[in-house]
Amino acid sequence: MRFELNEDEQMLRDMVRDLVARDVREGAGHWDEAGALPAKLRAAVVELGLTGICAPEAADGAGLTPVALAVVLEELAVGSGSLAAWLGAQAGPATVALEAAGAPFHSTLKRAAAGRVRLAWLGALSGVGPQRLPAVVGAADADYLVGLSGQQVVCLPAAEAQITAGDTPALAFQAAARADVQLAVQPSWAAPVSAAAAQAIRDAAAVTQAAIAVGVARGALEATVPYTQDRKQFGRPISAFQAIQWMIADSATELDAARLLVHHAAEGEVSAAHALLLAGQMARVVTDRCIQMHGGYGYTQEYSVARCFRDAHHALLTAGPDGGRHAIAAAAIAG
């Protein structure tokens, strides 16, 4: 168990943090309103090699650790949950799934790692019958759709599915190219994987969601602390009041604890279900507090905490109901 990022991970964190400060923070709210990320920003993400960060070197990827991906997604989510979700759809479980499937999808993996094609992650699929998946992140501009059906990785050209943008309102991650997907899985699109590989794919999905939740919560807190220092009541900054100080202290502590658990889950040292459970709950609580500290202003589009609040609660909802996450985490403990 390690508590510090290695040198490569630190350099990657600083590089992405600079990108967010320079090109993301100011425009994130406008992109969500417009419902799309700028093509120039997406190209910058590809140019930095982030689409293939965890793809193996044999597939022209960087071959870095899952912790590196968690670091990248957190940093991106601090500035824009939509951008982090858009990248996570490609570089997270979809990449892990194609790597696990091996030869049948190796060419697709290589092109995705280089950013030449876009992947969208469908999540768990229910067998081979017709199915509809609402508001899939990345589906609107995807070249390939990737999912997991039991112990089979499914990868199909997006043109083989019916993709409709706008039918299901996107309440969060509004610039993440979300669209409804209807498809009927064909056997020719599937490749078998082992039970351990299927679990690793599910874990990658959980860690991806958890890392984004940590970043969204951190973005809310980083926007809130300066606000409490500038906002004055009764002749002094509200940051001087004990109630505000306690909320900030609790939020920072819970955020750091969640990040540590996410990194340990990325390394396989603890269950990814536990990391997602804690990170999801933390993001909901921290963004709630940030809204409270902003007062009524927190609900307006002028302040980024409103967007963070929506994204945090969405991340929690798409991870499944509370009872389901608790059941998965409990099952991991029981073995």
C-alpha positions in Angstrom: 0.0 0.0 0.0 1.4 3.4 -1.0 0.2 6.8 0.0 2.1 9.0 -2.5 1.9 9.2 -6.3 5.0 8.0 -8.1 7.0 10.4 -10.3 5.1 9.6 -13.5 1.8 10.1 -11.8 2.8 13.4 -10.3 4.0 14.7 -13.7 0.8 13.6 -15.3 -1.3 15.2 -12.5 0.5 18.5 -12.9 0.2 18.4 -16.7 -3.6 17.8 -16.6 -4.0 20.3 -13.8 -2.4 23.0 -16.0 -4.7 22.0 -18.9 -7.7 22.5 -16.6 -6.6 25.8 -15.2 -5.8 27.1 -18.7 -8.5 25.7 -21.0 -11.3 24.1 -18.9 -12.4 26.0 -15.8 -13.7 29.2 -17.5 -15.7 27.5 -20.2 -17.1 24.4 -18.5 -20.4 25.9 -17.6 -21.0 27.3 -21.1 -20.2 23.9 -22.6 -22.8 22.2 -20.4 -25.3 24.8 -21.5 -24.4 24.2 -25.2 -24.4 20.4 -24.7 -21.0 19.8 -26.3 -17.3 19.9 -25.6 -15.2 22.1 -28.0 -13.4 20.1 -30.7 -10.2 21.9 -29.9 -10.3 20.7 -26.3 -11.0 17.1 -27.3 -8.1 17.3 -29.7 -5.9 18.5 -26.9 -6.9 15.6 -24.7 -5.9 13.2 -27.5 -2.7 15.0 -28.2 -1.7 14.6 -24.6 -2.1 10.8 -25.0 -4.9 10.6 -22.4 -7.1 8.4 -24.5 -4.6 5.6 -24.3 -3.2 6.2 -20.9 -3.9 2.7 -19.6 -3.8 0.8 -22.9 -0.8 -1.5 -23.2 2.2 -0.4 -25.1 1.6 -3.2 -27.5 -1.6 -1.4 -28.5 0.2 2.0 -28.8 -0.9 3.0 -25.4 1.1 4.6 -22.5 0.8 1.4 -20.4 0.4 3.4 -17.2 -1.3 2.2 -14.0 -5.0 2.5 -13.2 -4.0 4.9 -10.5 -2.7 7.2 -13.3 -6.2 7.2 -14.9 -7.9 7.9 -11.6 -5.6 10.9 -11.1 -6.3 12.2 -14.6 -10.1 11.8 -14.2 -10.1 13.5 -10.9 -8.2 16.5 -12.2 -10.4 16.8 -15.3 -13.6 16.5 -13.1 -12.4 19.4 -10.9 -12.8 21.7 -14.0 -15.6 19.8 -15.9 -17.4 16.6 -14.9 -18.5 16.3 -18.5 -14.9 16.3 -19.8 -13.9 13.6 -17.3 -16.9 11.5 -18.1 -16.3 11.8 -21.8 -12.7 10.6 -21.4 -13.6 8.0 -18.8 -16.0 6.4 -21.3 -13.1 5.7 -23.6 -10.0 5.3 -21.4 -11.6 3.4 -18.5 -13.7 0.2 -18.7 -14.0 0.2 -22.5 -10.2 0.1 -22.9 -9.9 -2.6 -20.2 -12.6 -4.7 -21.8 -11.0 -4.5 -25.3 -7.6 -5.5 -23.8 -9.2 -8.4 -22.0 -10.9 -9.6 -25.2 -7.6 -9.9 -26.9 -7.1 -10.6 -30.7 -10.7 -10.0 -31.9 -10.7 -6.4 -30.9 -6.9 -5.6 -30.9 -7.1 -3.3 -34.0 -10.0 -1.3 -32.4 -8.0 -1.0 -29.2 -4.9 0.4 -31.0 -6.9 3.0 -32.9 -8.8 4.0 -29.7 -5.6 4.4 -27.7 -4.2 6.7 -30.4 -7.5 8.7 -30.4 -8.3 7.8 -34.0 -11.7 6.3 -33.0 -14.0 7.0 -30.1 -15.4 4.4 -27.7 -18.5 4.7 -25.5 -19.0 2.4 -22.6 -22.5 0.7 -22.4 -22.0 -1.0 -19.1 -23.7 -4.2 -18.3 -25.8 -5.7 -21.1 -28.7 -8.1 -20.6 -27.9 -11.0 -22.9 -28.4 -10.9 -26.6 -32.0 -9.5 -26.9 -33.0 -6.0 -27.9 -32.3 -3.4 -25.3 -32.4 0.3 -24.8 -29.8 2.2 -22.8 -30.7 5.8 -22.0 -28.3 8.8 -22.0 -25.0 6.8 -22.6 -22.0 9.0 -22.1 -20.0 9.4 -25.3 -22.5 7.6 -27.5 -23.4 10.7 -29.6 -19.9 10.9 -31.2 -18.7 7.3 -30.7 -17.3 5.1 -33.5 -17.6 1.9 -31.4 -19.8 0.9 -28.5 -18.4 -1.4 -25.8 -20.1 -3.3 -23.1 -20.0 -6.4 -20.9 -22.6 -9.2 -21.1 -21.9 -11.8 -18.5 -18.4 -13.1 -19.4 -18.5 -11.7 -22.9 -17.1 -8.4 -24.1 -19.3 -6.8 -26.7 -17.9 -4.4 -29.2 -19.9 -3.1 -32.2 -19.7 -0.3 -34.7 -21.9 2.6 -33.6 -23.5 2.5 -37.0 -25.0 -0.9 -36.1 -27.0 0.6 -33.2 -29.8 3.2 -33.2 -28.4 6.2 -31.4 -30.7 9.1 -30.6 -29.4 12.3 -28.9 -31.9 14.3 -26.8 -34.6 11.8 -26.2 -33.6 11.4 -22.6 -32.8 14.7 -20.9 -29.3 14.9 -19.6 -29.5 16.3 -16.1 -25.8 16.2 -15.5 -22.6 15.7 -17.6 -24.5 17.7 -20.1 -21.6 18.2 -22.5 -20.4 14.6 -22.5 -22.0 13.6 -25.9 -24.8 11.6 -24.2 -27.4 9.8 -26.3 -29.9 6.9 -26.1 -28.7 3.6 -27.6 -30.9 0.8 -28.8 -29.4 -2.4 -30.0 -29.7 -6.2 -30.2 -26.4 -7.9 -29.5 -25.2 -10.2 -32.2 -22.9 -13.1 -31.4 -20.3 -11.8 -33.9 -19.8 -8.7 -31.8 -18.9 -10.7 -28.7 -15.6 -12.2 -27.4 -15.4 -14.4 -24.2 -13.3 -13.5 -21.2 -12.6 -15.2 -17.9 -14.5 -14.5 -14.8 -11.5 -12.7 -13.3 -11.3 -10.5 -16.4 -15.0 -9.7 -16.3 -14.6 -8.6 -12.7 -11.6 -6.5 -13.6 -13.8 -4.7 -16.2 -16.5 -4.1 -13.6 -13.9 -2.8 -11.2 -12.5 -0.4 -13.8 -16.0 1.0 -14.3 -16.4 1.5 -10.6 -13.0 3.2 -10.1 -13.7 5.4 -13.1 -17.0 6.6 -11.6 -15.4 7.0 -8.1 -12.5 9.1 -9.4 -14.9 11.4 -11.2 -17.0 11.7 -8.1 -13.9 12.8 -6.1 -13.0 15.4 -8.7 -16.5 16.8 -8.9 -16.6 17.2 -5.1 -13.1 18.7 -5.1 -14.2 21.2 -7.8 -17.1 22.3 -5.7 -15.0 22.7 -2.5 -12.3 24.6 -4.4 -14.9 27.0 -5.7 -16.5 27.4 -2.3 -13.5 28.2 0.0 -12.7 31.5 -1.8 -16.4 32.4 -1.9 -16.6 32.0 1.9 -13.6 34.3 2.3 -15.1 37.0 0.0 -18.7 36.8 1.2 -19.3 39.0 4.3 -22.1 38.8 6.9 -22.3 40.9 10.1 -19.1 42.7 9.1 -16.8 39.8 8.6 -16.2 36.9 6.1 -18.5 33.9 6.5 -15.3 31.8 6.6 -14.8 33.2 10.2 -18.0 31.5 11.4 -17.6 28.1 13.1 -20.4 26.4 11.2 -18.7 27.2 7.9 -15.3 26.2 9.2 -16.6 22.8 10.3 -18.3 22.2 7.0 -15.1 23.0 5.1 -12.9 20.9 7.5 -15.3 17.9 7.3 -15.5 18.1 3.5 -11.7 18.3 3.0 -11.2 15.4 5.3 -13.8 13.2 3.7 -12.6 14.1 0.2 -9.0 13.1 1.1 -10.2 9.8 2.6 -12.3 9.0 -0.5 -9.4 9.7 -2.9 -7.1 7.4 -0.9 -9.6 4.6 -1.1 -10.1 5.1 -4.8 -6.3 4.9 -5.4 -6.1 1.7 -3.3 -9.0 0.2 -5.3 -7.3 1.2 -8.6 -4.3 -0.9 -7.4 -6.5 -3.8 -6.5 -5.8 -3.5 -2.8 -9.4 -3.0 -1.7 -12.7 -3.6 -3.4 -13.7 -1.1 -6.1 -17.2 -1.4 -4.8 -16.1 0.1 -1.5 -14.4 3.0 -3.2 -17.4 3.8 -5.3 -19.7 3.5 -2.3 -17.6 6.0 -0.3 -16.8 8.3 -3.1 -20.4 8.6 -4.3 -21.7 9.3 -0.8 -18.9 11.8 -0.2 -19.6 13.7 -3.4 -23.2 14.0 -2.6 -22.6 15.3 1.0 -19.7 17.6 0.0 -21.6 19.2 -2.9 -24.7 19.6 -0.6 -22.5 21.5 1.9 -21.1 23.7 -0.8 -24.5 24.6 -1.9 -25.4 25.5 1.7 -22.3 27.7 2.0 -23.2 29.6 -1.1 -26.8 30.1 0.1 -29.4 30.8 -2.6 -26.6 31.7 -5.1 -25.5 28.1 -5.1 -28.5 27.1 -7.1 -27.9 29.5 -9.9 -26.0 28.8 -13.1 -23.6 31.7 -12.3 -21.8 29.6 -9.8 -20.1 26.3 -10.7 -21.3 24.5 -7.5 -24.7 24.1 -9.1 -23.1 22.1 -11.9 -21.0 20.1 -9.4 -24.1 19.3 -7.4 -25.9 17.9 -10.4 -22.9 15.9 -11.6 -22.3 14.5 -8.1 -25.8 13.3 -7.7 -25.9 11.9 -11.2 -22.7 9.9 -10.6 -24.3 8.5 -7.5 -27.5 7.5 -9.3 -25.9 5.9 -12.3 -23.8 3.8 -10.0 -27.1 2.1 -8.9 -29.3 2.5 -5.9 -27.8 2.8 -2.5 -29.0 -0.6 -1.5 -27.3 -2.2 -4.6 -24.0 -0.6 -3.9 -24.1 -1.7 -0.3 -25.0 -5.2 -1.3 -22.0 -5.4 -3.8 -19.6 -4.0 -1.2 -20.9 -6.5 1.4 -20.5 -9.4 -1.0 -16.9 -8.3 -1.6 -16.2 -8.5 2.1 -17.9 -11.9 2.4 -15.8 -13.2 -0.5 
